[in-house]
Amino acid sequence: FCTRGSSAPEGAKQGSRACARPATGHRGTAPRGLASWVPVVGLEIHVQISSNSKLFSGSQVQFAAPPNSLVSFFDASLPGTLPVLNRRCVEAAVMTGLALNCSINKKSLFDRKHYFYADLPAGYQITQQRVPIAVNGSLSYSLCIDNKMSQMVTKTVRIKQIQLEQDSGKSLHDDARSQTLVDLNRAGVGLMEVVTEPDMCCGEEAAAAVRELQLILQTLGSSQAIMAEGQLRVDANVSVHHPGEPYGVRTEVKNINSVRFLAKAVDYEIQRQIEELENGGTILNETRSFDSKLGCTIPMRDKEGKQDYRFMPEPNLPPLILYDAKSLPVNMNHQQVVNIDWIRERLPDLPSVKRAKLVELYGILPEHSFTLLNEDGLAEYFENVIKQTQMKPKKVIGWILNDLLSYLKQHALTVKDSPVSSFLLADLLNLLERREISSSAAKQVLEELWKGEGKTPLKIVKEKKLELIQDQKELEQICQSVMAIKVGNQKVLNKLIGLVQRATRGRSNPVLVKQILEKKLSE
């Protein structure tokens, strides 16, 4: 993970660069130039579980459905309705806990967290406060130093706990009519809250950790983790203190919905707190939000008076009991229980393992494996090209990262939306590998393929007359005409080769051209 183009204050940028250095223990070092301050960052990450129905009701889960069209009696908290736990959500939480090296509690409990808000019909949220489903895990992530992909360092953040809980509804504020509308479609949707320890020291670390978690969730299938759809939302807890002193007063930056904004929000908040303290001010224990347009955090509400959530055991849900292979009763109906070992055996390869396999199997650089996995579908695209071409993987990766990826980003397209399929790119690279076209001609063909007109690379080559000229007599005549411009100077050989390439529109064989020119220059 590398952050680029950050608009955070200069001090925060310096902190981002410095915190990419290896640190002692769990936490990072203080930002360069701000050595008298130690930033501390912890995260609370709310992950929407991939499930057809909600956590405690049979209502469908669907993004952007018409308002209040997916609300059961229980979601609306009508009297007499009772929660029924969704097995799929439990399995997703166990799977995620195992992937994050957590201990899975065979007995976990549900609690009621009371607070008043218009989009919380019951006046409380069902969560896991006392005994969550998973505890004491870890997440390893990598980031680059000074934005250099070739200089990467791996760090680890401890996972305090993962808890199951239900989402609230959504309030839509209509300023024009001075009213607030409530949509309960999201009310009751299953969430996992992943709580980290305060082991990070800057925005770049926080963003890299969340991006790695996002990849893990998508690999597991436990969540689509699409931040633009609210399926992964981050609260960042930030504080600063002098080395050797207790942690400072923390602020919470709520509901950050982008990895890039997370990095900016954390770095801005660190810099804001340092400046406030150095100017003799104090830090309030408050909740803030990040304004992405202004690039700063703004106060939302004061947390000085600690809210009494009046936690109590959820009376309508018994303890959640899980089993492993040893504790599973003989006559137990397997459809009615969740077996931790059964889930563990079916865990897929996680991103870190996939990266290692890509490096080992294809001989590519480690930083290239990160790029392949960070772009959804790019690793599969790369491997499909490899299967269909004779070109070596080290050459293929250049075409994938330098040409394909840059085009997709330029036109804001995903890999799945690429007009150039893996088959078409492999076909083009085969023409290049068989020396039927030159590298510059191949780039011309690729430009035509981007138009998505359904033409094959070979057809484009023939239409544009881009075949590699192999006829020595024809090349000798072209070389002779070029040499008439630059006569008898050995130092201009590369320039002459370039002129021949231009004269042939990239169709000449550079090796053969060089031989002819060297011969003629020596005459």
C-alpha positions in Angstrom: 0.0 0.0 0.0 1.3 3.4 -0.9 -0.4 6.8 -0.4 -0.1 9.3 -3.2 -1.1 12.9 -3.7 -2.1 13.4 0.0 -3.4 16.9 0.7 -2.7 16.6 4.5 -0.6 19.3 6.2 3.2 19.0 5.6 3.8 17.8 9.1 1.3 15.0 8.6 3.0 14.1 5.3 6.3 13.8 7.1 4.7 11.6 9.7 3.4 9.3 6.9 6.8 8.9 5.5 8.5 8.3 8.8 6.0 5.8 10.1 6.8 3.4 7.2 10.1 2.6 8.9 10.3 -0.6 11.0 9.2 0.0 14.6 10.1 -1.6 17.9 7.3 -3.5 19.5 3.7 -3.0 18.3 3.7 0.7 17.7 5.5 3.0 15.3 7.9 5.9 15.8 7.1 9.5 16.1 6.9 11.5 12.8 10.2 13.0 11.6 10.5 16.7 12.8 7.9 16.0 15.5 10.0 13.7 17.6 8.6 15.2 20.9 5.2 13.7 20.1 4.0 10.1 19.7 0.8 9.7 17.7 -1.4 6.7 18.6 -4.1 5.4 16.3 -6.7 2.6 16.9 -9.6 1.6 14.6 -13.1 0.4 15.0 -14.1 -1.1 11.6 -17.8 -1.9 10.9 -18.1 -4.6 8.2 -21.4 -5.6 6.6 -21.7 -9.3 6.4 -22.5 -10.8 2.9 -25.8 -12.5 3.6 -29.1 -12.7 1.8 -31.0 -11.8 5.0 -30.5 -9.7 8.1 -28.9 -10.7 11.4 -32.1 -11.4 13.3 -34.9 -11.4 10.7 -35.7 -12.8 7.3 -35.8 -9.5 5.5 -33.7 -9.3 2.3 -30.5 -7.3 2.2 -30.1 -5.3 -1.0 -28.2 -2.0 -1.7 -30.2 1.0 -3.0 -33.6 -0.7 -2.7 -36.6 1.6 -2.5 -36.9 3.2 1.0 -38.5 1.1 3.7 -39.2 -1.8 1.2 -37.1 -4.4 3.1 -38.4 -4.0 6.6 -39.8 -6.9 8.7 -42.0 -6.5 11.8 -38.9 -7.2 13.9 -36.8 -4.6 12.1 -39.5 -2.0 12.8 -39.5 -3.2 16.5 -43.2 -4.0 16.6 -44.4 -5.5 19.9 -44.2 -9.2 20.2 -41.5 -9.8 17.6 -38.5 -11.9 18.5 -35.0 -12.2 17.0 -33.9 -15.4 15.2 -30.1 -15.6 14.7 -28.8 -15.9 11.1 -26.4 -18.9 10.9 -24.6 -17.4 7.8 -23.6 -14.3 9.8 -22.2 -16.5 12.6 -20.2 -18.5 10.1 -18.9 -15.4 8.4 -17.7 -14.0 11.8 -16.0 -17.2 12.7 -14.3 -17.4 9.3 -13.1 -13.8 9.6 -11.8 -14.4 13.2 -9.8 -17.4 12.1 -8.3 -15.5 9.1 -7.2 -12.8 11.6 -5.6 -15.3 14.0 -8.2 -14.8 16.7 -9.3 -17.1 19.4 -12.9 -18.1 18.8 -15.1 -18.1 21.9 -17.2 -21.3 22.0 -19.6 -19.4 24.2 -20.4 -15.8 23.4 -23.2 -13.5 24.6 -25.5 -10.9 23.1 -26.2 -7.6 24.9 -28.5 -4.6 24.5 -26.8 -1.2 24.0 -29.4 1.5 24.7 -29.3 4.9 23.0 -31.9 7.1 21.4 -31.8 7.9 17.7 -34.6 8.3 15.1 -33.4 5.4 12.9 -33.1 2.9 15.8 -36.7 1.9 16.3 -36.2 -0.3 19.4 -34.1 2.3 21.3 -31.3 -0.2 21.6 -28.9 -2.2 19.4 -28.3 -5.9 19.9 -24.5 -6.3 20.0 -21.8 -8.3 21.9 -20.3 -6.2 24.7 -19.3 -8.7 27.4 -18.2 -11.8 25.5 -17.7 -11.3 21.8 -17.4 -14.1 19.2 -13.6 -13.7 18.6 -10.7 -12.1 20.6 -7.0 -11.6 20.6 -6.0 -11.7 16.9 -3.6 -9.9 14.6 -3.5 -8.4 11.1 -0.2 -8.1 9.2 0.0 -5.5 6.5 2.7 -4.0 4.2 3.4 -0.5 3.2 6.1 1.2 1.2 8.7 3.7 2.4 8.6 7.2 0.8 6.2 5.9 -1.9 8.8 3.6 -3.3 7.2 0.2 -4.1 10.7 -1.4 -4.1 11.1 -0.5 -0.4 8.3 -2.2 1.6 8.0 -3.0 5.3 5.6 -5.4 7.0 3.9 -4.4 10.2 1.3 -6.0 12.5 -1.7 -4.5 14.4 -3.3 -6.5 17.2 -7.0 -7.3 16.9 -8.7 -6.8 20.3 -12.1 -8.4 19.3 -14.6 -9.1 16.6 -18.3 -8.8 17.6 -21.6 -9.4 15.9 -24.1 -6.6 16.0 -27.1 -5.2 14.0 -26.9 -2.1 11.9 -29.2 0.9 12.4 -31.4 2.5 9.8 -30.5 5.6 7.8 -31.6 9.2 8.4 -32.0 11.4 5.3 -31.9 15.1 6.1 -33.9 17.3 3.8 -32.6 20.8 4.5 -34.9 22.4 1.9 -38.0 21.2 3.8 -36.4 21.3 7.3 -37.3 17.6 7.9 -35.6 14.3 8.4 -36.8 11.1 6.7 -36.0 7.6 8.0 -35.2 4.6 5.8 -35.1 1.3 7.8 -33.9 -0.9 5.0 -30.5 -1.1 6.6 -31.9 -1.6 10.1 -31.0 -5.1 11.4 -28.4 -5.8 8.7 -25.6 -8.1 10.1 -22.4 -6.4 11.0 -19.0 -7.5 12.3 -17.2 -4.8 14.3 -13.4 -5.4 14.2 -11.7 -3.5 17.0 -7.9 -3.0 16.8 -5.5 -2.1 19.6 -3.9 1.4 19.3 -0.8 0.0 17.5 -0.6 2.4 14.6 1.0 5.9 14.4 -0.2 7.5 11.2 -2.7 7.6 8.4 -0.7 5.5 6.0 -0.5 2.7 8.5 -4.2 2.8 9.2 -5.1 2.9 5.5 -2.7 0.0 4.7 -4.3 -2.1 7.5 -7.8 -1.4 6.4 -7.0 -2.2 2.8 -5.4 -5.5 3.8 -8.5 -6.3 5.9 -10.7 -5.4 2.9 -8.8 -7.9 0.7 -9.1 -10.6 3.3 -12.8 -10.1 3.7 -13.3 -10.2 -0.1 -11.2 -13.3 -0.4 -13.2 -15.1 2.4 -16.5 -13.9 0.9 -17.6 -12.9 4.4 -18.2 -9.3 3.1 -18.0 -7.6 -0.2 -16.5 -4.7 1.8 -17.4 -2.1 -0.8 -16.8 1.2 1.0 -18.7 3.3 -1.5 -21.8 1.3 -0.6 -21.3 1.6 3.2 -20.3 -2.1 3.5 -17.1 -1.1 5.4 -17.0 2.0 7.6 -14.1 3.1 9.8 -14.0 5.0 13.1 -10.5 6.2 13.9 -9.4 6.9 17.5 -6.5 9.3 17.5 -4.4 10.8 20.3 -0.8 12.2 20.8 1.5 12.2 23.8 5.1 12.9 24.7 7.4 9.8 24.8 7.3 8.0 28.2 4.1 9.8 29.2 0.6 8.3 29.4 -1.6 8.4 26.3 -3.2 11.7 25.6 -7.0 12.5 25.3 -8.3 10.8 22.2 -10.8 12.0 19.6 -12.9 9.7 17.5 -13.3 10.4 13.7 -16.5 8.7 12.7 -17.8 6.9 9.6 -14.9 7.3 7.2 -15.9 5.6 3.9 -12.7 5.6 1.9 -9.2 4.2 2.4 -7.7 7.4 1.0 -9.8 9.6 3.2 -8.9 7.5 6.2 -5.2 8.3 5.7 -5.9 12.0 5.2 -8.3 12.2 8.2 -5.8 10.5 10.6 -2.9 12.6 9.5 -4.9 15.8 9.7 -6.1 14.9 13.2 -2.6 14.1 14.5 -1.3 17.4 13.2 -4.3 19.3 14.6 -3.8 17.9 18.1 -0.1 18.6 18.1 -0.7 22.2 17.0 -3.4 22.6 19.6 -1.3 21.4 22.4 1.8 23.3 21.4 -0.3 26.5 21.3 -1.3 25.9 24.9 -4.8 24.4 24.1 -6.4 21.2 25.3 -7.8 18.2 23.4 -11.4 17.4 23.9 -12.7 13.9 24.2 -15.1 14.4 21.3 -16.5 12.8 18.1 -15.5 14.4 14.8 -16.2 13.8 11.2 -13.9 14.2 8.2 -14.9 16.7 5.5 -13.3 15.3 2.3 -13.8 18.5 0.4 -12.0 20.7 3.0 -9.6 18.0 3.9 -10.1 18.5 7.7 -12.0 17.0 10.6 -14.9 19.0 12.2 -16.6 18.5 15.6 -19.8 16.5 15.7 -20.5 16.0 19.4 -18.8 16.2 22.8 -18.0 12.9 24.6 -16.9 14.4 27.9 -20.0 13.3 29.7 -19.7 9.6 29.1 -23.0 8.3 27.6 -24.6 5.6 29.7 -25.6 2.9 27.2 -27.1 0.8 30.1 -25.7 -2.4 28.7 -27.8 -5.5 29.7 -28.0 -9.1 28.6 -30.3 -9.6 25.6 -33.2 -11.5 27.2 -34.5 -12.9 23.9 -31.3 -14.6 22.8 -29.6 -17.5 24.6 -25.7 -17.7 24.7 -24.2 -18.5 21.3 -22.6 -21.9 21.5 -20.0 -23.0 18.9 -18.3 -26.4 18.6 -15.0 -27.9 17.3 -14.3 -31.4 16.2 -13.6 -32.6 19.8 -16.6 -31.0 21.5 -19.2 -31.8 18.8 -21.9 -34.1 20.3 -22.3 -37.4 18.4 -26.0 -37.2 17.9 -26.1 -33.4 17.1 -27.8 -32.2 14.0 -25.0 -30.7 11.9 -27.4 -28.2 10.4 -28.1 -26.7 13.8 -24.5 -26.0 14.9 -21.5 -24.2 13.8 -18.3 -26.3 13.7 -15.1 -24.1 14.0 -12.8 -26.8 12.7 -15.0 -27.4 9.7 -14.8 -23.7 8.8 -11.0 -23.6 9.5 -10.4 -26.5 7.0 -12.2 -24.6 4.3 -10.4 -21.3 4.6 -9.1 -20.1 1.2 -5.6 -18.8 0.5 -5.4 -15.4 2.1 -3.8 -12.4 0.1 -0.4 -12.9 1.8 -0.3 -16.5 0.6 -1.5 -15.6 -2.8 1.2 -13.0 -3.2 3.9 -15.4 -2.1 2.6 -18.0 -4.7 2.6 -15.4 -7.5 6.2 -14.5 -6.7 7.3 -18.1 -6.5 5.4 -19.4 -9.5 6.1 -16.6 -12.0 9.3 -15.0 -10.7 7.8 -11.6 -10.5 8.9 -8.9 -8.0 7.1 -8.9 -4.6 5.9 -5.3 -5.2 4.2 -6.4 -8.4 2.3 -9.1 -6.5 0.9 -6.4 -4.3 -0.4 -4.4 -7.3 -1.9 -7.5 -8.8 -3.9 -8.3 -5.7 -4.8 -4.7 -4.9 -6.8 -4.3 -8.1 -9.9 -6.5 -8.1 -9.6 -9.2 -10.7 -6.1 -8.2 -11.9 -4.3 -11.3 -10.6 -6.8 -13.6 -12.4 -6.4 -11.5 -15.6 -2.6 -11.8 -15.4 -2.8 -15.6 -14.8 -5.2 -16.0 -17.7 -2.8 -14.2 -20.0 0.0 -16.4 -18.9 -1.9 -19.5 -19.7 -2.6 -18.3 -23.3 0.8 -16.8 -24.3 4.3 -18.0 -24.9 5.8 -14.8 -23.5 7.6 -15.1 -20.1 5.7 -13.9 -17.1 8.3 -11.2 -16.3 7.6 -9.6 -19.7 3.8 -10.1 -19.4 3.7 -8.2 -16.0 5.1 -5.1 -17.7 2.3 -5.1 -20.2 -0.2 -5.7 -17.5 1.0 -3.0 -15.1 2.4 -0.4 -17.5 -0.1 -0.5 -20.3 -3.4 -2.2 -19.2 -3.6 -0.8 -15.7 -2.6 2.7 -16.6 -5.3 2.7 -19.3 -8.0 1.4 -16.9 -7.1 4.0 -14.3 -7.0 6.8 -17.0 -10.6 5.9 -18.0 -11.8 4.9 -14.5 -12.5 1.3 -15.6 -12.3 -1.9 -13.5 -10.5 -4.9 -14.8 -13.9 -6.6 -15.5 -14.9 -3.6 -17.7 -11.7 -3.8 -19.8 -12.4 -3.8 -23.5 -9.2 -5.8 -23.9 -9.8 -9.3 -22.6 -7.0 -11.6 -21.4 -7.5 -13.6 -24.6 -6.9 -10.5 -26.8 -3.9 -9.4 -24.9 -2.4 -12.9 -24.9 -3.0 -13.0 -28.7 -1.2 -9.7 -29.2 1.7 -10.8 -27.0 2.0 -14.0 -29.0 2.4 -12.0 -32.2 5.2 -10.0 -30.5 6.9 -13.1 -29.1 6.9 -14.8 -32.5 8.5 -11.6 -33.9 5.6 -11.0 -36.3 5.4 -7.4 -35.0 7.7 -5.1 -33.2 7.1 -3.7 -29.6 6.1 -0.3 -31.0 3.7 -1.9 -33.4 2.2 -3.9 -30.6 1.5 -0.7 -28.7 -0.3 0.6 -31.8 -2.4 -2.6 -32.0 -3.2 -2.2 -28.3 -4.5 1.3 -28.9 -6.8 -0.1 -31.5 -8.0 -2.9 -29.2 -9.0 -0.3 -26.6 -11.7 1.0 -29.0 -13.5 -2.3 -28.4 -14.5 -2.8 -32.1 -14.3 -6.6 -31.9 -11.2 -6.9 -34.1 -8.5 -9.4 -33.4 -4.9 -8.3 -33.0 -4.0 -10.1 -36.3 -6.7 -8.3 -38.2 -5.5 -4.9 -36.9 -1.9 -5.8 -37.9 -3.0 -6.6 -41.5 -5.3 -3.6 -41.8 -2.7 -1.2 -40.5 0.2 -3.0 -42.3 2.1 -3.4 -39.1 3.8 -6.7 -39.9 7.5 -6.9 -39.1 9.6 -6.3 -42.2 12.0 -9.3 -42.5 13.1 -8.8 -46.1 16.8 -7.7 -46.0 16.9 -6.0 -49.4 13.9 -3.9 -48.5 15.5 -2.9 -45.2 18.8 -2.2 -46.9 17.1 0.3 -49.2 15.4 2.0 -46.3 18.6 2.1 -44.3 20.4 3.6 -47.3 17.8 6.4 -47.6 18.1 7.1 -43.9 21.9 7.2 -44.0 21.7 9.8 -46.7 20.5 12.1 -43.9 23.2 11.1 -41.3 26.3 10.1 -43.2 29.0 7.9 -41.8 28.9 8.8 -38.1 29.2 5.8 -35.7 27.8 7.8 -32.8 24.4 8.3 -34.5 23.6 4.6 -34.7 20.8 4.7 -32.2 19.4 7.8 -33.9 19.5 6.0 -37.2 17.7 2.9 -35.8 15.0 5.2 -34.6 14.7 6.9 -38.0 14.4 3.5 -39.6 11.7 2.5 -37.1 9.9 5.7 -37.9 10.2 5.2 -41.7 8.8 1.7 -41.3 6.1 2.7 -38.8 7.6 0.3 -36.2 7.5 -2.7 -38.5 11.3 -3.2 -38.9 13.3 -5.8 -37.0 15.6 -3.7 -34.7 18.3 -6.4 -34.6 18.4 -6.8 -38.4 18.4 -3.0 -38.8 21.3 -2.6 -36.4 23.3 -5.2 -38.3 22.6 -3.5 -41.7 23.5 0.0 -40.4 26.7 -1.2 -38.7 27.8 -2.8 -41.9 27.0 0.3 -44.0 28.6 2.7 -41.5 31.8 0.7 -41.6 32.0 0.8 -45.4 
